[in-house]
């Protein structure tokens, strides 16, 4: 069980591979009617035109893991992982989903997915290699580390949960937080299902039973998952809220799928799976409380029935998983498990902070409108030169949700538009309105008037610090 390179040989044209994959019809940019998609699980808007200036041949660094290439990369990588999973279209011939289903399932798409997946994984996850803290001492040290993380997370389940609790608009914060779970929980179930497949009975006799127990528990709670979404006024259809999923929300489950698909990385898969189990256990009570307060009478049994992990239980689980691997492969198996656990831990931490910042920004848009007014006045009165993009768009022209790699103002000169950063939130912007959009914050828009002219001045960190 030697360390596995994330990409064995760099393809000659990584960006070309990604662009060819994204040219498939289900990736096309969203229309005004597709903000929420409740009847077409094959429809995955990506903003293919942005791929013309994004570089997927260069791995991301840790400080750039929430940039636009990461958001679009995780959207595409999720579709790579879903290419061989079962999704049922909403209707028969003639329904809009039928053409997307055919394109999604096509042999050409699946071949391109294999090629693009290699490029995307290297771009999205290579930075994790430099974030791990080495751990010596074999299986016993790994078990102690997992127990320590469990205790640490019990004390501090997550900053995003704290922000959601303290939000002025709690129902809005709870809605957005719940949509992020739709990016992760069903995908974890699919990844665990992948791990069940194979003939490894003599190599690891207990593994199939452990994974099957986990999969059975998730299946048993499926009705409560759907009831939770319904009670919150949301759809339980797969990827109904695709455009509102943060890249970091997609990232954790993408990583679990990546290590479950590559069978040379079984140790990493098991480590990542244990972290997902741990993360779900320590956040369950807080999620149940948040959703109970936000949505009257909502069914939160999905969380209250989440299997809990004591220090003894997580030690027993880790030992059961590692024992046969260490017996066959020695301490390298323990290191591989630790790598998977730590990578999943780092991705969960990134997702928690990303969600916390997104919730805080959405909860204080009035303050960001005031900041935008001050910045616009400062630029004008002081004659400050800034980079500027101007857009002239027609009625119902829609911007698929995205992030910017820099801070930007939105300044409407002529016309009207709708701005959104949450399910059901149509924020009107009229002539003269301004809004500050910090770097890496998910948002989209649609023109409401015949035409709309708006500007996006780029705001430096130094200029932002002055308001």
C-alpha positions in Angstrom: 0.0 0.0 0.0 2.5 2.6 -1.2 1.6 6.3 -1.6 -0.4 6.9 -4.8 0.4 9.9 -7.1 -2.7 12.0 -7.7 -1.9 12.2 -11.4 0.5 9.7 -12.9 1.4 11.7 -16.0 0.3 15.2 -16.9 -1.8 15.2 -20.1 -0.6 17.3 -23.0 -3.7 19.5 -23.0 -5.4 19.5 -19.5 -7.5 22.5 -20.3 -8.6 21.1 -23.6 -9.7 17.9 -21.9 -11.8 19.9 -19.3 -13.4 22.1 -22.0 -14.3 19.1 -24.2 -16.0 17.5 -21.2 -17.8 20.7 -20.3 -19.1 21.0 -23.8 -21.7 18.3 -23.1 -25.2 19.7 -23.1 -26.1 19.2 -19.4 -23.3 21.6 -18.5 -24.7 24.6 -20.5 -25.3 27.8 -18.6 -28.6 28.2 -16.8 -31.6 30.0 -18.1 -34.0 32.2 -16.1 -36.3 29.2 -15.5 -33.5 27.0 -14.1 -32.6 28.7 -10.8 -34.1 25.7 -9.0 -34.2 22.4 -10.9 -36.7 19.9 -9.4 -37.2 17.6 -12.3 -33.9 17.0 -14.1 -31.1 15.4 -12.1 -28.9 15.4 -15.2 -28.8 19.2 -15.6 -25.6 20.6 -14.2 -25.0 24.3 -15.2 -21.3 25.1 -15.0 -20.6 28.3 -17.0 -18.6 26.7 -19.8 -17.6 30.1 -21.2 -15.5 30.8 -18.1 -13.3 27.8 -18.9 -11.7 29.8 -21.6 -9.6 31.7 -19.1 -9.3 29.2 -16.2 -6.2 27.0 -15.9 -6.8 23.5 -14.8 -3.3 22.4 -15.7 -1.9 24.0 -12.5 -2.9 22.7 -9.1 -4.6 25.0 -6.7 -2.8 26.2 -3.6 -4.5 26.1 -0.2 -5.2 29.9 -0.3 -7.0 29.5 -3.6 -9.1 26.5 -2.8 -12.4 28.6 -3.0 -11.7 30.3 -6.2 -13.9 30.1 -9.4 -11.9 27.3 -10.9 -12.5 25.3 -7.7 -16.3 25.9 -7.8 -16.6 25.0 -11.5 -14.1 22.1 -11.0 -16.1 20.6 -8.2 -19.3 20.9 -10.2 -17.7 19.0 -13.0 -16.0 16.5 -10.8 -19.3 15.7 -9.0 -20.7 14.9 -12.5 -17.7 12.7 -13.2 -18.4 10.7 -10.1 -22.1 10.5 -10.9 -21.6 9.3 -14.5 -22.1 5.6 -13.5 -24.7 6.2 -10.8 -28.5 5.7 -11.2 -30.6 8.8 -11.7 -34.2 8.6 -13.0 -35.4 11.3 -15.4 -38.6 13.1 -14.5 -40.5 12.1 -17.6 -40.4 10.1 -20.8 -39.8 11.1 -24.4 -40.4 14.8 -24.9 -39.6 15.8 -21.4 -36.6 18.2 -21.2 -34.7 15.8 -19.0 -34.7 13.1 -21.7 -32.1 14.7 -23.9 -29.9 15.6 -21.0 -30.2 12.1 -19.7 -29.1 10.7 -23.1 -26.1 13.1 -23.2 -25.2 12.4 -19.6 -25.2 8.6 -20.1 -23.5 8.6 -23.4 -20.3 6.6 -24.0 -18.5 9.7 -25.2 -19.4 11.6 -22.0 -18.2 8.7 -19.8 -14.9 8.4 -21.7 -14.4 12.2 -21.4 -15.3 12.0 -17.7 -12.5 9.5 -17.0 -10.0 11.9 -18.7 -11.4 15.0 -17.1 -11.6 13.5 -13.6 -7.8 12.9 -13.5 -7.2 16.5 -14.4 -9.8 17.9 -12.0 -8.6 15.8 -9.0 -5.1 17.0 -9.5 -6.2 20.6 -9.7 -8.6 20.5 -6.8 -6.9 18.2 -4.3 -3.1 18.4 -4.8 -2.8 21.1 -2.2 -3.9 18.7 0.5 -0.5 16.9 0.3 1.2 19.8 1.9 -1.4 20.3 4.6 -1.0 17.1 6.5 0.9 16.8 9.8 3.0 13.6 9.8 2.0 11.0 12.4 4.4 8.3 13.6 3.5 5.3 15.7 1.3 3.1 13.5 -2.3 2.0 14.1 -2.3 2.9 17.8 -1.2 6.5 17.1 -3.8 6.9 14.4 -6.5 5.6 16.8 -5.5 8.1 19.5 -5.5 10.9 16.9 -9.0 10.1 15.8 -10.2 10.1 19.4 -8.5 13.4 20.0 -10.2 14.9 17.0 -13.5 13.6 18.1 -13.1 15.3 21.5 -11.9 18.5 19.8 -14.9 18.6 17.5 -17.4 17.8 20.3 -16.2 21.0 22.0 -16.3 23.1 18.8 -18.7 21.4 16.2 -18.3 24.3 13.7 -18.3 28.0 13.2 -21.0 27.9 10.5 -23.4 26.4 13.1 -22.6 29.4 15.4 -23.2 31.9 12.6 -26.5 30.2 11.6 -27.7 30.3 15.3 -26.9 34.0 15.6 -28.2 35.2 12.2 -30.8 37.9 12.1 -32.6 36.0 9.4 -32.5 32.5 10.9 -34.9 30.8 8.4 -32.8 32.1 5.5 -29.5 30.9 7.1 -31.1 27.5 8.0 -32.3 27.1 4.4 -28.9 27.8 2.9 -27.2 25.5 5.4 -29.7 22.7 4.6 -29.1 23.0 0.9 -25.4 22.4 1.5 -26.2 19.1 3.2 -27.9 18.0 -0.1 -24.5 18.3 -1.7 -22.9 15.9 0.8 -25.2 13.4 2.5 -26.6 11.6 -0.5 -23.1 11.6 -2.1 -21.5 10.0 1.0 -24.1 7.3 0.8 -23.2 6.6 -2.8 -19.5 6.5 -2.0 -20.0 4.0 0.8 -22.0 1.9 -1.6 -19.0 1.9 -4.0 -16.9 0.6 -1.2 -19.1 -2.4 -0.8 -18.4 -3.7 -4.3 -15.5 -6.1 -4.8 -14.1 -9.4 -3.6 -11.9 -8.7 -0.6 -13.4 -11.2 1.9 -10.2 -12.8 2.9 -8.1 -9.6 2.9 -10.5 -7.7 5.2 -13.4 -10.0 6.4 -15.1 -7.3 8.5 -15.1 -4.5 6.0 -18.1 -5.4 4.0 -20.2 -5.7 7.1 -19.0 -2.4 8.5 -19.8 -0.5 5.3 -23.1 -2.4 4.9 -24.2 -1.4 8.5 -23.4 2.3 7.6 -25.2 2.1 4.3 -28.2 0.4 5.9 -28.4 3.1 8.6 -28.4 5.8 5.9 -31.1 4.0 3.9 -33.2 3.7 7.1 -33.0 7.4 7.7 -33.7 8.3 4.0 -37.4 9.0 4.7 -36.5 11.4 7.5 -34.1 13.2 5.2 -36.8 13.7 2.6 -39.3 14.8 5.3 -36.7 17.3 6.7 -36.4 18.9 3.3 -40.2 18.9 2.7 -40.8 20.4 6.1 -38.4 23.2 5.3 -40.3 24.0 2.1 -37.6 22.5 -0.1 -37.5 19.8 -2.7 -35.9 16.4 -2.0 -35.1 15.8 -5.7 -31.4 15.2 -6.5 -29.5 18.4 -7.2 -32.6 20.6 -7.1 -30.4 23.4 -5.7 -27.3 22.8 -7.8 -26.8 26.5 -8.3 -26.7 27.2 -4.6 -24.1 24.5 -3.6 -20.8 26.0 -2.5 -17.8 24.4 -4.1 -16.5 23.5 -0.6 -19.8 21.7 0.1 -19.3 19.6 -3.1 -15.6 19.1 -2.3 -15.7 16.8 0.8 -17.9 14.2 -0.9 -16.0 14.6 -4.2 -12.8 13.7 -2.2 -14.6 10.6 -0.7 -15.7 9.5 -4.1 -12.2 10.0 -5.5 -10.5 7.8 -2.9 -13.3 5.2 -3.1 -13.0 4.9 -6.9 -9.3 4.5 -6.8 -8.9 1.1 -5.1 -5.2 1.6 -4.6 -6.2 4.2 -2.0 -8.4 2.0 0.2 -6.6 3.2 3.3 -7.4 6.8 2.4 -11.0 5.9 1.7 -11.5 4.3 5.1 -9.8 7.3 6.8 -12.0 9.8 5.0 -15.1 7.7 5.7 -14.3 7.6 9.4 -14.0 11.4 9.4 -17.4 11.8 7.6 -18.9 9.5 10.3 -17.3 11.6 13.0 -18.3 14.9 11.4 -21.9 13.8 11.1 -22.1 12.7 14.7 -20.7 15.9 16.3 -22.9 18.2 14.2 -26.2 16.3 14.4 -27.6 17.9 17.6 -26.7 21.4 16.5 -28.3 20.9 13.0 -31.5 19.5 14.6 -31.7 22.5 17.0 -31.2 25.0 14.1 -33.8 23.5 11.9 -36.3 23.0 14.7 -36.1 26.7 15.5 -36.2 27.8 11.9 -39.0 25.6 10.6 -42.1 24.9 12.7 -42.9 21.3 13.2 -40.1 20.0 10.9 -39.0 16.4 11.2 -35.4 16.3 12.5 -35.2 12.6 13.2 -32.6 12.4 10.4 -30.2 14.0 12.9 -31.5 12.7 16.2 -31.1 9.1 14.8 -27.6 9.8 13.5 -25.3 7.1 15.1 -23.2 8.7 17.8 -19.6 8.0 18.4 -18.0 7.7 21.8 -14.2 7.7 22.2 -14.4 3.9 22.7 -16.7 3.4 19.7 -14.5 5.4 17.4 -11.4 3.5 18.6 -13.1 0.2 18.0 -14.2 1.3 14.5 -10.7 2.5 13.6 -9.1 -0.6 15.0 -11.5 -2.9 13.1 -10.7 -1.0 9.8 -7.0 -0.8 10.3 -6.2 -4.2 11.8 -6.3 -6.4 8.7 -4.6 -3.7 6.5 -1.7 -3.2 8.9 -1.3 -7.0 9.2 -0.9 -7.1 5.4 0.8 -3.9 4.6 2.4 -2.7 7.8 2.6 0.9 9.0 2.1 2.2 5.5 -1.6 1.2 5.8 -1.8 3.4 9.0 -0.2 6.3 7.2 -2.6 5.9 4.3 -5.6 5.9 6.6 -4.2 9.0 8.4 -3.8 10.8 5.0 -7.4 10.1 4.1 -8.7 11.2 7.6 -6.6 14.4 7.6 -7.6 15.3 4.0 -11.2 14.9 4.9 -10.7 16.9 8.1 -9.1 19.7 6.2 -11.8 19.8 3.6 -14.5 19.8 6.3 -12.7 22.7 8.0 -12.6 24.6 4.7 -16.3 24.0 4.1 -17.2 25.1 7.6 -15.4 28.4 7.2 -16.7 28.9 3.7 -20.3 28.4 4.8 -19.8 30.6 7.9 -18.6 33.5 5.7 -21.3 33.0 3.1 -24.0 33.0 5.8 -22.6 36.1 7.5 -22.4 38.0 4.2 -26.0 37.1 3.2 -27.3 38.0 6.6 -25.7 41.5 6.4 -26.4 42.6 2.8 -27.7 45.9 4.0 -24.2 46.7 5.4 -22.6 45.6 2.2 -24.9 48.0 0.3 -23.6 50.8 2.5 -20.0 49.8 2.1 -20.6 49.8 -1.7 -21.9 53.3 -1.6 -18.9 54.4 0.4 -16.4 52.7 -1.9 -18.1 54.1 -5.1 -17.9 57.6 -3.6 -14.3 57.1 -2.5 -13.3 55.9 -6.0 -15.1 58.9 -7.7 -14.0 61.6 -5.3 -10.4 60.5 -5.0 -10.0 59.7 -8.7 -8.8 56.2 -7.9 -8.2 54.1 -10.9 -9.6 50.5 -10.7 -10.1 47.7 -13.1 -13.6 47.7 -14.4 -15.9 45.4 -16.3 -19.1 46.6 -17.9 -22.0 44.4 -18.9 -25.0 45.2 -21.2 -27.5 42.4 -20.9 -31.0 41.8 -22.3 -34.3 40.8 -20.6 -34.0 37.5 -18.6 -30.4 37.1 -19.4 -29.1 35.0 -16.5 -25.8 34.7 -14.8 -25.3 31.1 -13.6 -24.2 31.3 -9.9 -20.5 31.8 -9.5 -17.8 33.4 -7.4 -15.2 36.1 -8.2 -11.5 35.7 -7.3 -11.5 39.4 -6.2 -13.8 41.8 -4.4 -16.3 43.6 -6.7 -18.9 46.2 -6.7 -22.1 45.8 -8.7 -23.3 49.2 -9.8 -26.5 49.3 -11.9 -26.4 52.2 -14.4 -29.5 51.5 -16.5 -32.4 49.0 -16.0 -33.2 46.5 -13.3 -31.9 43.1 -12.3 -32.5 40.5 -9.7 -29.6 39.4 -7.5 -29.6 36.2 -5.5 -27.4 34.3 -3.1 -30.0 31.9 -1.5 -33.0 29.8 -2.4 -36.1 31.9 -2.9 -34.2 35.2 -2.4 -34.8 37.6 -5.3 -33.1 40.8 -4.3 -34.2 43.7 -6.7 -31.5 46.1 -7.9 -32.6 49.2 -9.7 -30.8 52.1 -11.4 -28.2 53.6 -9.0 -28.2 50.6 -6.6 -24.9 49.3 -5.5 -23.7 46.1 -3.7 -20.3 44.9 -2.5 -19.6 41.2 -3.4 -16.5 40.0 -1.5 -14.2 37.5 -3.2 -15.3 33.9 -3.2 -19.0 34.6 -2.3 -21.5 32.6 -4.3 -24.1 34.7 -6.2 -26.0 35.0 -9.5 -28.3 37.5 -11.3 -31.0 37.9 -13.9 -32.1 41.0 -15.9 -35.6 42.1 -15.2 -35.8 45.1 -17.7 -35.6 45.2 -21.5 -31.9 45.8 -21.1 -29.6 46.4 -18.2 -26.2 48.1 -18.1 -24.1 47.5 -14.9 -20.5 47.9 -13.9 -18.2 45.8 -11.7 -15.3 47.8 -10.3 -12.6 45.5 -8.9 -11.8 46.4 -5.3 -8.4 45.7 -3.8 -7.9 44.6 -0.2 -6.2 48.0 0.5 -9.2 49.9 -0.8 -11.7 47.7 1.0 -9.9 48.3 4.3 -10.8 52.1 4.0 -14.5 51.6 4.5 
